[in-house]
Each structure stands twice: as structure tokens, then as C-alpha cells.
Amino acid sequence: MTSPFRSTVMRVRPEWIDYNGHLNMAYYSVLFDQGADQIFEKMGFGPDYQTRTGHTTYSAEFHISYVRELHVDAPVTVTFQMIDCDEKRFHSYQELWHEDGWLAATGETMTLHVDQSGPRVAPMPADIYAQVTALRDAHADLPRPDRVGASIGIRRQR
């Protein structure tokens, strides 16, 4: 995979629009999550994963940068790039793109693999971990996005 995964086209729903006339900030997360679900299924974390294994994934941290407004019915896709992983977690980066080719938002996530019996963070089964590391390895030669690891704060001149 020489480029990040790209989701199918999704549309901004009317009920997601806020009183400013654009996509409410909460629904950027929904779009990122729905886009990630598509690649999660390819890694083995499909809808039946939890019932079949007693394990699931939790987002431990998620950072969004809002770049440009989206409006009702906007056609968008979400990209997903695996930055790093170990047997219990993975670090990923996503971009939300308007179908016309402009960037609307970015998201960065730390995802944990969780044994629901605890719940507690636990190693992924070998077959799942192999798929996660395969995606990491496939993305290893992609440029590291500038926004990965960005911090928030007010920059002051001294």
C-alpha cells in the first residue's frame, strides 16, 4: 500500500449541521470513526470481533484539527495512515477530504486493544497483530504527516 487507506464516500447529514450552518464539531469524530471502521474491518476488528474474541479496541486519545468547514450533503472520504504499533496499541493519523480535493480536518489517534473481561489493555491475537503490523509496514515509507504529534497551546514570543 503506497498511499494511506481511503474510505468510501460519505455525506454530511442535515441533522449534523449546527446553528452556524456548518458541520458540528462532534460529527467530525463520527466521520473519522466511520472511515476508520472500514480499515479496522480489514485488520480483523470487524463487527463480530468483540463477540468472537471477548476483545475490542478503545480510543485512548484523539486529536482533531479543523481545517475547513463542511456543509450539508458534502461528499467526503477519510484516509487512514498507520504510524506505529505494538502488541497492545496502535497510533494512526487520518485526514477528512472533501470530494473536490480539499482538506477539511485531520485526526490523530492512540487506539488500545482491550480484553473486555477486565476491562484491561491486552495483547492482540497473533493473526490480528500480523495484520496491524502489515499495515504499519506498508505505510512505513509514507511521509510522516506534519500534524502528527502536534501540541496545542498559545505560542508566545519572548
C-alpha positions in Angstrom: 0.0 0.0 0.0 1.9 3.0 -1.3 -0.7 5.5 0.0 -3.0 5.8 3.0 -6.2 3.8 3.0 -9.2 5.8 1.7 -12.8 5.2 2.8 -15.8 5.1 0.6 -17.6 8.4 0.1 -19.7 9.5 3.0 -22.1 12.5 3.1 -22.6 15.2 5.8 -26.1 14.7 7.2 -28.6 17.6 7.7 -29.0 16.7 11.4 -25.3 17.2 11.9 -25.4 20.9 11.0 -25.1 23.4 13.9 -26.6 26.8 14.3 -23.6 28.3 12.4 -24.7 26.4 9.3 -21.8 24.0 9.1 -20.8 20.6 10.4 -20.9 20.5 14.2 -17.5 19.6 15.7 -18.8 16.4 17.2 -19.6 14.9 13.8 -16.1 15.3 12.5 -15.4 12.5 15.0 -18.3 10.4 13.7 -16.9 10.7 10.1 -13.4 9.8 11.3 -14.8 6.8 13.2 -16.9 5.6 10.3 -14.0 5.9 7.9 -11.7 4.0 10.4 -14.3 1.3 10.8 -13.7 0.3 7.1 -9.9 -0.2 7.6 -10.5 -1.8 11.1 -12.5 -4.5 9.4 -9.7 -5.2 7.0 -7.3 -5.5 10.0 -9.7 -8.1 11.6 -11.5 -5.8 14.0 -14.9 -6.3 12.3 -18.4 -6.1 13.8 -18.1 -9.7 15.2 -14.6 -9.3 16.7 -15.8 -8.5 20.2 -18.4 -11.3 20.4 -16.0 -13.8 18.8 -12.9 -13.0 21.0 -14.1 -11.0 24.0 -11.7 -8.3 22.9 -12.2 -4.9 21.3 -10.5 -1.6 20.7 -10.8 1.7 22.7 -9.6 5.1 21.6 -7.4 6.3 24.4 -6.7 9.7 22.8 -8.0 11.5 19.7 -6.9 14.9 18.5 -8.8 16.8 15.8 -7.6 19.8 13.8 -10.4 21.6 12.0 -9.1 23.0 8.7 -12.1 24.0 6.7 -15.9 24.0 7.2 -18.1 21.3 5.8 -21.8 21.8 4.9 -24.8 19.7 4.5 -24.6 16.9 1.9 -20.8 17.5 1.4 -19.3 14.3 0.0 -16.2 13.3 2.0 -13.7 10.5 2.4 -11.4 9.6 5.3 -7.8 8.5 4.9 -6.1 6.3 7.4 -2.3 6.0 7.9 -0.8 3.6 10.4 2.1 5.5 12.1 3.2 2.9 14.6 2.1 -0.1 16.7 3.0 -2.6 19.3 1.1 -5.7 20.5 -1.3 -3.7 22.7 -1.9 -0.4 20.8 -1.5 1.5 17.6 -1.0 5.1 16.6 -2.8 6.3 13.5 -3.4 9.5 11.5 -6.5 10.4 9.5 -7.5 13.1 7.1 -11.0 14.1 6.1 -11.2 15.2 2.5 -14.0 16.9 0.6 -14.6 15.1 -2.8 -13.5 18.3 -4.5 -10.0 17.7 -3.3 -9.6 20.0 -0.2 -8.7 19.0 3.3 -11.4 19.6 5.9 -9.8 18.1 9.1 -7.1 15.9 10.5 -7.3 13.4 13.3 -4.6 11.5 15.3 -5.5 8.6 17.5 -3.9 6.2 20.0 -6.0 3.0 20.0 -5.8 0.4 22.7 -6.6 -3.3 22.3 -8.8 -4.3 25.3 -9.8 -7.6 26.9 -13.4 -6.9 27.9 -13.2 -9.3 30.8 -11.2 -6.7 32.8 -11.6 -4.5 31.0 -7.8 -4.1 30.6 -5.3 -3.5 27.8 -4.1 -6.8 26.4 -2.0 -8.1 23.5 -3.8 -8.6 20.2 -4.1 -12.2 19.0 -1.2 -13.2 16.7 -3.3 -13.2 13.5 -4.7 -9.7 14.2 -1.4 -8.3 15.2 0.1 -9.6 12.0 -2.4 -7.7 10.0 -1.8 -4.5 12.1 1.9 -4.8 11.7 1.5 -5.5 7.9 -0.4 -2.2 7.6 2.3 -0.4 9.6 5.0 -1.9 7.4 3.1 -1.0 4.2 2.8 2.6 5.5 6.4 2.8 6.7 7.7 4.6 3.6 4.9 7.2 3.5 6.0 10.7 4.6 5.2 11.4 8.3 2.4 13.9 8.3 3.4 17.3 9.6 0.4 17.3 12.1 1.4 14.1 13.8 2.4 14.8 17.4 1.4 18.5 17.2 0.6 20.1 20.5 -1.9 22.7 21.4 -1.0 25.9 23.1 -0.6 29.7 22.7 2.8 30.4 21.2 4.4 33.5 22.8 7.4 35.4 21.7 9.9 36.0 24.4 
